[in-house]
Every structure is written in C-alpha cells, then in structure tokens.
C-alpha cells in the first residue's frame, strides 16, 4: 500500500508555454482545498518556464515540484508526472487551462461519498468543463451521479464533449501511455484499457475545469492531421472494432465509423511505410466482417485525403 503525502497531485506537462502557465498557477492559488502538490513536467522547454516556476516555488503556499526532461512527447511527460506524483489522486491539467476554485474541494467531497466497499473499483471522479463565460462544454450526464465504466458512458449513454476530473495514481501507474509508439496516441486507449480491467468511474454534473479553446492538451483528439497522426488514429479505430463490439448495439453508427477509419488510416500507414504495432490483429470474425463491409468508404476517404494533400502542395510548394 502506497503512502501518499497529499490527497491530490496536480500534474501539468508543458512545452514552451511560459506565456500561459500562470493561468494554471493562479487557479491553484485560489483553490479552497489545499491538500495538494503541483508537479510541472517540462518537456524540454527553451523559454522561461524554469525561471518562472522557480519564482513561484518561493512564494506559493503549496509545494511545487519542477521536473525537466529532454523534449519527447506530451504522453511521455504525462507518464513522468504520474511516476513523480505523491498524491493519491492525480489531476492532469494542461498548461493553459485553469481549475474551478472549488474543483479539488468538490472532488474530495465526491470521494468521501463513495461507499468504502466500492472504492477499490472506483478509478476516477469525472465532472464537466465550462468555458470562461460559464457555459458547459459538451453534454451533461444523464443523471447527476453515475457509477459506470468510461466505455458505458461513451457508447451506451452517448455522452460527448470535453470532460475532466481526477484518477487514482496507483492505477495510472499500471496503465501508462505507450511510449514505444511514436507521436500522437489518443488518451482514450488508456481510459478504455482501464475500463476493461473492471474499474468504474463516478461521473458527476459538477464543473471542475475552465476550458480555453487554445489548449493543446492530450485530449484534443479532433485536432489532429489525418496523415501525420495516422498511427494514433488507426490505433483508436482498431481498439473500437477489435475490443469494444460488446457495445455495438448501443451505438452502431460509431462502430461503422471506426471501421471506416481503420481502413482509411491503415492505407495512410501503408503509404508512409509505417508498420502497424505487433499483436494488433482482428481475431474476431465480427470485427473482420465489419471492416470488410466498410472498406470501400474507408478507401474513398483515404483517396480524398491524398487529393487534398496534393492540392495543398500545389498551392504551397516546398522550395529548397
């Protein structure tokens, strides 16, 4: 059993974000709950991030730990933060967002409300995000308090939009982001693996984070280039058609779309001569049938991507 120094570790991976990092710091200073530390993982910044954080370390009422690493990738910085965290629960916030002033207080309160017999199965407390004007991002949950897996919330209840909360540090250490896969890796792969291991999440209709549109966080899966991030997008499509078919009846359109993306981004990988990670085959006949049925649509979207790339290159030729 781990001995935790704090209830929360707030972890912020950052890279050359000195101009926005103060937003996080300011929101932490305003927290009504103070049993937390802030772990800033600097992914090789070349700006004034180190100097800025060192100044805050001298004045803050809460402990701040600065961890530097050579520039790698945000998923690696996140894993580093998890390893260094000394809090029982981990709150990962991007370097240009902010917490609601009572976010940690409400998270702690939700945890206290969970029956002790259920706590071993609970991996996360997830609430809502709001824009600076107070409007909620995405959907509300069907009920104000729900104990379900993240897969159920996605496929059975069809809840969409940015969500935010805290996760158990000990479980995150068992499910790190894969660092052997280059570039973008959708965070959904990690959350789904945790859900399939039998863990539940307590979802609450409570705003925990103030969302800023210019954020470059791990969760911005929609803001990726189809060719440059083909491997990560193919991995997510593969996970859906290979491991999530038990939820097909709740949302078949999502699975048809995933099967299309499986072919679309698989063809991108073939064109780029990028090998698919070993051990990720479609072993179930239902998965293979689904992908085969959607193959023409996937191939058509791939050809559309290539045509758009060709047009873009013609408009903006690379000069040497």
Order of alpha helices (4+ residues) and beta strands (2+ residues): beta-alpha-beta-alpha-beta-alpha-beta-beta-alpha-beta-beta-beta-alpha-alpha-beta-alpha-alpha-alpha
